[in-house]
Amino acid sequence: MKIPVLYYHKIDYPKKDAVFKGLYVTPRQFKRQLALLKFLGYETINPKEILSFIKGHKLSVKKPILITFDDGYENNYLNAYPILKSAGFTSMIFISSGFIGKKNAVSDERERVKENFLNKNEIKEMFKNGFFIGSHGINHFYLDRLEEGVMIGELIASKAYLENITGFAVEFFSYPFGAYNANVMRAVKNAGYTAAFTTVNGKIEVGDNSFELKRISINGYNNIFNFIFKILL
């Protein structure tokens, strides 16, 4: 068995001036994708089950899948959340804590389009309804380019802030831009996280490093056949 972990960014309609239009998956596309996953028998799991799986323990779910989102855009709540709930699925949202509650802000230095971000009440509601919250740092920096003290601050402060919102431990991290190295992994572990997700393509297997967990990117250019191919490959 291998576990597919999907990662999305925005569930919305592409803005005309967006540089990276592929980061947008439309609500219609997303609804079709979840309907297909349900038809194929997939069930979303608690991310902690992935840690059990890579250690060699069997899962009770026959076809497990984890759905994740990076950055913490408000459209995750407005558009993705109701579609996920309707399908009986949950997801994990990796939030850049410095952008919580911000309107018309840009989290990606390569992008020019402005977005709204999740606020505290939206995060709390999703968490109370079985969705999982992870850290994506504070400022969405390339962690491998930062001085060690600044990097450690990004990791510890974002974790503490999100824990203050949910009232529970934040154990999972997602590397901004997928940028990491051995030093970053060590810092993430020392900051108190138990695992971290990359943007390296692939499925999770027994024996994988918990701080180099692979994922499958889903973007707006994927038609339903591309989607099936990515999941089943």
N, C-alpha and C positions, 0 to 999 in steps of 0.2 A: 504493500500500500504506500502511496505517496499522497501528501495533502496539498492541494492547491490553495494558495493564499492570493486572492485578487487584490489589486490596489487601484483605487480611483482617486480623482481629485475633485472635480466639479460635476454635479448632476444638474445641468442647466443648459440653456441654449447659448451657443457661442456668441460672444460680443464681436461686433464688426472690427474693432480696432485691436482685438487680442492677438498677441504674437504667437502664442501656443494654443491654437484652436483645438488641437487634439486632446487637451486636458478636459474639454467639455464632452460629457456623455449626456445626451438629451434624456429627459424623463421617460420618453417613449422607448428609447433604446434600452434604458435601464430596466424598465418594466418587462420588456421582452426577454432580457437576459435572465432575470430572476425567475420568470415563468419557465424558462428552459431548464434552469438549474433544479427547480422543483419537480419538473416532469422527469428529469434524469435521476431523481432520488437523492439529491444532495441535501445535507442538513448543516446549518451553521453551528459552529462549536465555540466553546469558551477558549480563549487563547492559551489558558493554562494547560489545556489538554494537549496542545502542541508540545509543551515541555515534557509532558509525560510520554508522549509518542516518541520523541527523539531519543528518549532513554530506553526505549524498547518495550514499553507497556502497550497493551492492546486498548483500542478505543471501543466504546459500546456502539458508536455510530458507524454504519457500514460505509457511507460515502460522505466523509467530513469535508467541510470547506470553511475558510475564514474570509470574510469580506472586510477590507480595510479602506480607509480614506486618509489622505495626507493633507495637512495644513489647517483644517478646521473652518472651511467656508460655511457661511450661513445656508447656502443652498443644500448642504448635507442634511440640515434639519427641515427646511421648507419642502424640498423635493424628494430626497432619497429616503428620509426617515419614514414617511407614510407609505411609500412603496414597499420598503423592507418589512414594515409591520404587517401590511396586508398580505405579504407572501409568507409570513411566519418566520422571517429571518431576522437575525441581529447583525451588527457589524462592530468594528473597532475603529474609532476615529483618533488619529494622531494629531494633536493640537499644538500649534505654535502659540504658547501662552501669552506672549506679548501682544498678540493681535485680538485677543478675546474682547468682544464688544465693539470693535472698531468698524466704522463705516467708510466706504470709499477709500480703502487703503490697498497698498501693493506689498505683498509679502515676498515676491520673487524679484530680485534685482534685474533679471533679464526681461521682465514683463512690464508693459506700460498700462495695461487695463486695470481699473480699480474694482475691488470686490468688497462685499460685506462679510464679516466674520461672525462665528457663533458667539452668543453672549452667555453669561453664567446660567441664566434660567433655562435656556435651550439645552445646555450641556447637562444640567441637573435632571431635566425631564427625560432625556434620552438614557442617561445612566440609570435612573429609577425604573425604566422600562426594559432593562436587560442589555443595554448597549454598553460597550466597553470603551474606556477612555485611556489613551496613551499619550506620551509626550513626544513632541517634535521640536524640542528646544524652545527658546524664548523668541528669538528674532529671525529664525529661519536662515541661519548662517551656515556656510561651509565649515563644519567643525574641524576638518583636517587643516584648515588654514589659520586657525585661531591660536593665540598664545594659550598656554595650558591653563592659566588662571581664569581667563575669559571663558574658555571651553567648559571648565568645571562649573563655573557660575551658571552657564546656560543649562547644564544638565541638572544641577541641584535645585536651582530656583524654579525652573519650569515644573519639575516633579512636585515640589512643595506647594506651588500655587494651585496645580490641578488637584492635588490631594485635599487642599483646603476647600475646594468647590464641591467635590464628591463625598468627602469624608472617608474615603477609602484609599488604600495604597495604590499608587501608580507604578506598575512593575514593568511595563513594556515601552520601548522606545523605537522610533523610526528615524533613521539618519536623514536630515535635510539634504536634498539633492542626491541622496544615495552616497554621499561623500563620507568615507571613513577609512581608517587604517588601524594598525595594531594599537597605537597609542590612544586613539579615540575609543576603540572597543574596551580597552582596559579602564579608561575613565568612566565609561558608561556603567561598567560593572561595579566600579568603586563607588559610584554615585547611588547605588542601591537598586538598580534595575536588574531584573532576572533574565531579560532577553531583549534582542533588538532586531528589527527588520531592515533589510537592504532593498535596493532596487535591482538586484541581480536576478535575472530571469531563471525560473525553475520552480519545482515543487519541493516540499519538505520531505526528507527521508530520515529514517532511523539513523542515529549517529551524527546528525548535523550539529554544527556549532550553534548554540543558542543565541550567540551575538552576531551571527551571519545568516539569519534566516532569509531564504529566497522568497520572492513573490512574482506574480504574473501581472504585468501592466495591462489595464483595459483602458482604451482611449476611444475618442469619438469617431475615429476612422475605421474601427472594427465593425464590419457587418456581422450578422448573426452567425454566418459560416466561419468567419475569422474567430469569433468568440468560442464556438464549439471546438475548433481546432486547438486553440490555446488551452482550453480546459482539459481536453481528452488526450492531448499529445503526451 
